[in-house]
Amino acid sequence: MRHSIFETAWLAIVLPIVWGGCTHPGLQTRPVLSHRIDDPGADLRIADSALSGGNIDLAATLYEKVLNAHPDALAARLGLGDVYYRSGNLARARVLYSQAAEQAPTQPGARLGLARVALRQRRLDDAVRQYRELLAEQPGNPLAAEGLGAALDMEGRHADAQAVYRDALLAHPDEQGLRVNLGLSLVLSNRSREGVNVLLDVAGLPDAPWQARQSLAFAYGVLGNVDSAKRILSSELPPSAVADNLRVYQAVRAKLASRNPAQTPPTASGARPDVARPGPRAEK
């Protein structure tokens, strides 16, 4: 596959940032003790909180409980779709999002879900089309812009992707996901120094997620600054995972070099230090 190395890198690094996605060894729903009062609103709130906190099994149990009692509960169907998406069961997630889209055609959550499943399944033409339709209806939607940019990057259309990110950032200058995607896109288009500097501005914020630092490590690795990449990774990952990541970075660096030897990723001597100055949001 022409862009297999870039698709692998993008799926491993960008998608968790855009969607909070992660793999899960399999859902284990459990019976929920019955309550004398049926309160689907409370169950949905607990399920949403559980999903945000990474407790996928509890979230699945509660969403299914609500959906079994209230088959038309759109929020429960969307939530269960998110559960299956995050657990890696993309076929089941697609079914649930499709049902939600039929139930509420104007609901953006269902259509975003279908688009992100298409992206994860590498049905890139479908993903681009769906994200463009969403952006046409909701110009500047940051989630749709992040997804469209990721799909374009996976197709190797980095300049187009960067234009999408920059346009969306005009409306949402503090959106971390857009900035992280822009930085990674610059790295993948052989503009590693620029990518590092964009990512530094995000990773240095006090509320920066771990994924932003992971992306910065990726950028340093592709730039050839193995020490900085290793230092960032070692703060959060075991040695075996650090070694695995560094091998991926080297593979991407080699692929970039072979694709255009005249623009081999330079060493990191021209990049800023790997401790960022606080960005505008950090001073608030």
C-alpha positions as CSV (number, residue, x, y, z in Angstrom):
1,M,0.0,0.0,0.0
2,R,1.4,3.3,-1.1
3,H,1.0,5.2,2.2
4,S,1.0,2.3,4.6
5,I,3.8,3.6,6.9
6,F,2.0,7.0,7.1
7,E,-1.4,5.5,7.7
8,T,0.1,3.3,10.5
9,A,1.8,6.3,12.1
10,W,-1.3,8.4,11.8
11,L,-3.7,5.8,13.2
12,A,-1.4,5.2,16.1
13,I,-0.8,8.8,17.0
14,V,-3.5,11.1,15.6
15,L,-6.7,9.2,16.0
16,P,-6.3,8.8,19.8
17,I,-5.9,12.6,20.0
18,V,-8.9,13.4,17.8
19,W,-11.3,10.9,19.2
20,G,-9.9,9.8,22.6
21,G,-9.9,6.3,21.0
22,C,-8.1,3.3,22.4
23,T,-8.2,-0.4,22.1
24,H,-9.8,-2.6,24.7
25,P,-9.4,-6.3,25.2
26,G,-13.2,-6.9,24.9
27,L,-16.3,-5.6,26.5
28,Q,-17.5,-7.4,29.6
29,T,-21.0,-6.1,30.4
30,R,-22.4,-7.1,33.7
31,P,-26.0,-7.3,35.0
32,V,-27.0,-4.1,36.8
33,L,-28.9,-4.4,40.1
34,S,-32.5,-3.3,39.4
35,H,-33.7,0.0,40.9
36,R,-37.3,0.6,42.0
37,I,-37.2,3.9,40.1
38,D,-36.2,3.8,36.4
39,D,-33.9,6.8,35.9
40,P,-32.3,6.7,32.5
41,G,-31.0,10.2,32.8
42,A,-28.9,9.2,35.9
43,D,-27.7,6.1,34.1
44,L,-26.6,8.1,31.1
45,R,-24.8,10.6,33.2
46,I,-22.9,7.8,35.0
47,A,-22.2,6.0,31.7
48,D,-20.9,9.2,30.1
49,S,-18.6,9.8,33.1
50,A,-17.4,6.2,33.0
51,L,-16.6,6.4,29.3
52,S,-14.7,9.7,29.8
53,G,-12.8,8.0,32.6
54,G,-11.9,4.9,30.6
55,N,-14.2,2.5,32.4
56,I,-15.6,1.1,29.1
57,D,-17.2,-2.0,30.7
58,L,-19.3,0.0,33.1
59,A,-20.3,2.5,30.3
60,A,-21.3,-0.4,28.0
61,T,-23.4,-2.0,30.8
62,L,-25.3,1.2,31.5
63,Y,-25.8,2.3,27.9
64,E,-27.2,-1.2,27.1
65,K,-29.5,-1.1,30.2
66,V,-31.0,2.2,29.1
67,L,-31.3,1.1,25.5
68,N,-33.0,-2.2,26.5
69,A,-35.5,-0.3,28.6
70,H,-35.9,2.6,26.1
71,P,-35.2,1.4,22.5
72,D,-35.5,4.9,21.1
73,A,-33.0,6.5,23.5
74,L,-30.7,8.3,21.0
75,A,-28.1,9.2,23.6
76,A,-27.7,5.6,24.7
77,R,-27.3,4.4,21.2
78,L,-24.7,7.0,20.4
79,G,-22.9,6.3,23.7
80,L,-22.9,2.6,23.0
81,G,-21.5,3.3,19.5
82,D,-18.7,5.3,21.2
83,V,-18.0,2.4,23.5
84,Y,-17.7,-0.1,20.6
85,Y,-15.6,2.4,18.6
86,R,-13.2,2.8,21.5
87,S,-13.0,-0.9,22.1
88,G,-12.1,-1.5,18.5
89,N,-15.3,-3.2,17.3
90,L,-15.7,-0.9,14.4
91,A,-18.4,-3.0,12.6
92,R,-20.7,-2.9,15.6
93,A,-20.0,0.9,16.1
94,R,-20.9,1.5,12.5
95,V,-24.2,-0.3,12.9
96,L,-25.1,1.8,16.0
97,Y,-24.1,5.1,14.4
98,S,-26.1,4.2,11.3
99,Q,-29.2,3.4,13.4
100,A,-28.7,6.7,15.2
101,A,-28.3,8.6,11.9
102,E,-31.6,7.1,10.6
103,Q,-33.3,7.9,13.9
104,A,-32.1,11.6,13.9
105,P,-30.7,12.5,10.4
106,T,-29.7,16.0,11.6
107,Q,-27.8,14.8,14.7
108,P,-24.1,15.6,14.1
109,G,-22.9,13.0,16.6
110,A,-24.1,10.1,14.6
111,R,-22.6,11.4,11.4
112,L,-19.3,12.2,13.1
113,G,-19.3,8.6,14.4
114,L,-19.8,7.2,10.9
115,A,-17.0,9.4,9.5
116,R,-14.5,8.4,12.2
117,V,-15.3,4.7,11.7
118,A,-14.6,5.2,7.9
119,L,-11.3,6.8,8.8
120,R,-10.3,4.0,11.2
121,Q,-11.3,1.5,8.5
122,R,-9.2,3.4,6.0
123,R,-12.2,4.0,3.7
124,L,-10.7,7.4,3.1
125,D,-12.9,8.5,0.2
126,D,-15.9,7.9,2.4
127,A,-14.3,9.7,5.3
128,V,-13.4,12.7,3.3
129,R,-16.8,13.0,1.8
130,Q,-18.6,12.7,5.1
131,Y,-16.3,15.2,6.9
132,R,-16.7,17.7,4.0
133,E,-20.5,17.4,4.2
134,L,-20.4,18.1,7.9
135,L,-18.1,21.1,7.4
136,A,-20.4,22.4,4.7
137,E,-23.3,22.4,7.1
138,Q,-21.2,23.5,10.1
139,P,-18.3,25.6,8.9
140,G,-15.4,25.6,11.4
141,N,-16.6,22.5,13.3
142,P,-13.3,21.6,15.0
143,L,-14.0,17.8,15.2
144,A,-15.0,17.6,11.5
145,A,-11.9,19.7,10.6
146,E,-9.6,17.4,12.6
147,G,-11.1,14.3,11.0
148,L,-11.0,15.7,7.4
149,G,-7.4,16.8,7.9
150,A,-6.4,13.4,9.2
151,A,-8.1,11.7,6.2
152,L,-6.3,14.0,3.8
153,D,-3.0,13.4,5.6
154,M,-3.5,9.6,5.3
155,E,-4.0,10.1,1.6
156,G,-0.7,11.9,1.5
157,R,-2.3,15.2,0.7
158,H,-0.5,17.1,3.5
159,A,-0.8,20.6,2.0
160,D,-4.6,20.2,1.7
161,A,-4.7,18.9,5.3
162,Q,-2.7,21.8,6.6
163,A,-5.0,24.2,4.9
164,V,-7.9,22.6,6.7
165,Y,-6.3,22.8,10.1
166,R,-5.2,26.4,9.6
167,D,-8.7,27.5,8.4
168,A,-10.3,25.8,11.5
169,L,-7.7,27.4,13.8
170,L,-8.8,30.9,12.7
171,A,-12.1,30.1,14.3
172,H,-10.8,28.0,17.2
173,P,-7.2,29.2,17.9
174,D,-7.1,27.4,21.3
175,E,-8.2,24.0,19.9
176,Q,-5.3,21.7,20.9
177,G,-6.4,18.8,18.6
178,L,-6.1,21.0,15.6
179,R,-2.7,22.3,16.6
180,V,-1.4,18.8,17.3
181,N,-2.7,17.5,14.0
182,L,-1.1,20.4,12.2
183,G,2.2,19.7,13.9
184,L,2.1,16.0,12.9
185,S,1.1,16.9,9.4
186,L,4.1,19.2,9.0
187,V,6.3,16.4,10.3
188,L,4.9,13.9,7.8
189,S,5.4,16.4,5.0
190,N,9.1,16.6,5.7
191,R,8.8,19.9,7.6
192,S,9.9,18.4,10.9
193,R,11.4,21.5,12.5
194,E,8.2,23.4,11.9
195,G,6.2,20.5,13.2
196,V,8.3,20.3,16.4
197,N,7.8,24.0,17.1
198,V,4.0,23.8,16.6
199,L,3.9,20.8,19.0
200,L,6.1,22.4,21.6
201,D,3.5,25.2,21.9
202,V,0.8,22.6,22.8
203,A,2.9,20.2,24.9
204,G,4.1,23.1,27.1
205,L,0.6,24.1,28.2
206,P,-0.3,23.1,31.8
207,D,-3.4,21.3,30.6
208,A,-1.7,19.5,27.7
209,P,-2.8,15.9,27.4
210,W,-0.3,13.0,27.3
211,Q,-1.1,12.6,23.6
212,A,0.4,16.0,22.9
213,R,3.7,15.0,24.5
214,Q,3.6,11.7,22.7
215,S,3.2,13.5,19.4
216,L,6.1,15.8,20.3
217,A,8.2,12.6,20.9
218,F,7.2,11.4,17.5
219,A,8.2,14.6,15.9
220,Y,11.6,14.6,17.7
221,G,12.1,11.0,16.6
222,V,11.4,11.7,13.0
223,L,13.7,14.7,13.3
224,G,16.5,12.5,14.6
225,N,16.6,13.8,18.1
226,V,16.3,10.3,19.7
227,D,17.4,11.5,23.2
228,S,14.6,14.0,23.5
229,A,12.0,11.6,22.1
230,K,13.2,8.9,24.6
231,R,13.1,11.3,27.5
232,I,9.5,12.3,26.8
233,L,8.4,8.7,26.3
234,S,10.2,7.4,29.4
235,S,8.2,9.7,31.7
236,E,5.0,7.8,30.9
237,L,5.8,4.4,29.3
238,P,7.7,1.2,30.2
239,P,11.1,0.6,28.5
240,S,9.7,-1.9,26.1
241,A,7.0,0.5,24.8
242,V,9.6,3.3,24.5
243,A,11.8,1.0,22.4
244,D,8.8,0.1,20.2
245,N,7.9,3.7,19.7
246,L,11.5,4.7,18.8
247,R,11.5,1.9,16.1
248,V,8.4,3.3,14.6
249,Y,9.9,6.8,14.5
250,Q,13.0,5.6,12.8
251,A,10.9,3.8,10.2
252,V,8.9,6.9,9.4
253,R,12.2,8.9,9.2
254,A,13.6,6.4,6.8
255,K,10.5,6.4,4.7
256,L,10.5,10.2,4.5
257,A,14.2,10.1,3.4
258,S,13.5,7.5,0.7
259,R,10.5,9.4,-0.6
260,N,12.5,12.6,-1.2
261,P,16.3,12.2,-0.5
262,A,16.8,15.9,-1.2
263,Q,14.6,16.8,1.7
264,T,15.8,14.3,4.3
265,P,14.5,15.3,7.8
266,P,17.3,17.4,9.3
267,T,18.7,16.9,12.7
268,A,17.1,18.7,15.6
269,S,19.8,21.3,16.0
270,G,17.5,24.0,14.6
271,A,14.5,23.2,16.7
272,R,13.7,25.0,19.8
273,P,14.5,23.4,23.2
274,D,12.2,20.6,24.2
275,V,10.7,22.5,27.1
276,A,8.2,25.0,25.7
277,R,7.5,28.4,27.0
278,P,3.9,28.7,28.4
279,G,1.5,29.5,25.6
280,P,-1.2,32.2,25.8
281,R,-3.7,29.9,27.6
282,A,-1.1,29.1,30.3
283,E,-1.1,32.7,31.4
284,K,-4.8,32.9,32.0
